Amino acid sequence: MALVIGATALVLVIIGIGAAVLLNRDNDAATDPSNPQVTRGTAPPGATSAPPQVVNSKADEAVKSYLDALAAGQAPVALALGKDQPTDTTFLTDAVLADSLKRAPITAITVSPPDDEYDSSIEASYKLGDQQVNETFTVQKTGDNYLLYDITQNISVEAIRSRTLPLLINGVAVQTDEVYLFPGSYLLTSGNEYANYGNGALVVKHPSDYPNAYDLRPELTKAGADAFLDAAKAKLAACVKEQKLRPSGCSFFNLREREGQDIDEKTIKRTIDTDPWSNAEPKLDYSDPAIAEVSVTVDWSITAKGREDGRSGTYTADGYDYVTVRANITENPLEPRFSS
């Protein structure tokens, strides 16, 4: 029994030594002098892991490394070249950058060397998709390394972001009123086929560029308008067919019996005399873009049979109502609601 215990202890000692050796090898690899260009850095707030620090001994090399990193879809490397780190990296990822590069690859990168060793303004040119970009980057030397003052732009989406209709940028949900973006192409969507955000394209040409997102307010798509009008027409048609004094959901059609009058609901016949939808132009509610709405004039007439003061008779009525139709486009199926 003593021999078995001793053998087990020996195995544990050997395993412990092996683990220590492997751990030391990993630590050595992180600071391997044969690979001085990339070392471990400190993660900015919001980042899931520490980005590498890319060492550039020349000012123009820093700018070239930054643009090359963007062109290659390497978000952590681009981040590492910033003098200051953004407070939110939700949209500063390889996946978001890859989606941008599909629409607008970064090509034809040219970086001019500084005029002298004290020059901190570096001129660069490149193509973002089919757009030519010429920009001056400001760098700062820290020790033997150069870093860029600006690597991202923070864009306000407060004017277009809603609490009821999702906003996604390159497929990632927006949770704040301000987002940080690399230069690139960004597609704004709602995740709902019935609504989009303007033409959906937001292009950041360079870190100092500030595109206006206000024009990308939510809009009803053609598919959304068609679906909304189809549902509204079906709702109105159902109300027309409903032989009741007060059809459900269409209060503008309500009838009221006079004193002494008794109308036979089974004889009620409603008709729409003109097409209320011929010039209908639905849109999204400005204050709540999850709601589609349209206002139409309903020109109607009604006939019914009944009795009044003991005598049989046929009764008629007609009129028109200015009716507003609303429906929540996030509901499936759409449920139009009428009000007048």
C-alpha positions, 0 to 999 in steps of 0.5 A: 500500500505504501508503494502505491501511495508513493508512486501516485505522489511521484506522478503528481510531482511530475505533472506539476513540473510539466504544467509549470514548464508549459506555463512558462513557455506560454509566457515566454511566447507572449514576449518573444524578442524574435517577434517585436511587432506584436505584444499584449495590450490593455483592453479598452472598456467594453472589449472582450479581450486585450487587443495587441499593441502594434509597434511602429517606429515611423509615423507613416508606418503607424497610419499604413498599419492602421489602414492595412488592418482595416482593409484586412478586417483586423479590428483588434489591430486597428484598435491597438493603433489608437492613442486613446481607446473608444469606450464602447467596442460593440461595432468595432469587431472583425464581424462588423468590419467584414460586413462593411468590407463586403460593400466597400473594400478599402483599397489603393492605400497610399501613405506619404512620409512626414516632412521631418521627424517632428511632423505629426500630420501624415497624409494618406489616400485610399479608396473606400468602395468606389469613393476616393478618400484623402485624409490627414492623420495626426499621430503621436510618438510615445516612447519608440512607438507611434499611435493615431489620435483618431481611429473611430468616429462616434455617431449619434443615432438618437434622432432615429433610434426608437424603443419600439422598432429595433435598429441594427448596424451591420446586423448588430443590435444598437443599444445606445444613442451613440455608436463608435465606428471605424471608417467603412460602410454600415447598413442600418436595418430594423430586422423587419421587412415592413420598415427600413432606415432611409436608404440604409447606407451610412458611410464613414469615410475617415475617422474625422468624418461625421455623416448625418444619420438623421436622414435615415429615419425609419420608413415603411417599405413597399412590402410594409405598405402593401401588407398594411393596406391589404389588412386594412381593406380586409378589416373594412370589408369584414365590417361591411359584411357584419350585420350588426348595429355596431360592427366590431372594430368599426365605430364609425359604422355604428347605428343607433335606434330611435325610441320606439324603433326596432331594427332587424339586424339581419336585414342591415346592408352596408355599402362603400360608395367610393374607393377609400384606398385609391389615394391612400399613402400609409406611413410610419408614425413619427413618434412611434415607428412601430406603428403604420398609419393612414387616414382615408375618407369612407363614403357609406350608405346603409339600408335596413328593415324593422318596425317603428311604433308598430309599423314595418318599414325600410330605413336608410342612412348615408354619410362619410367619415374621416377614418384613421387606420393604425397597425403595429407592424411588429405584430403577426398578423397585422391587426388594423384598428380604426378610429374616427 
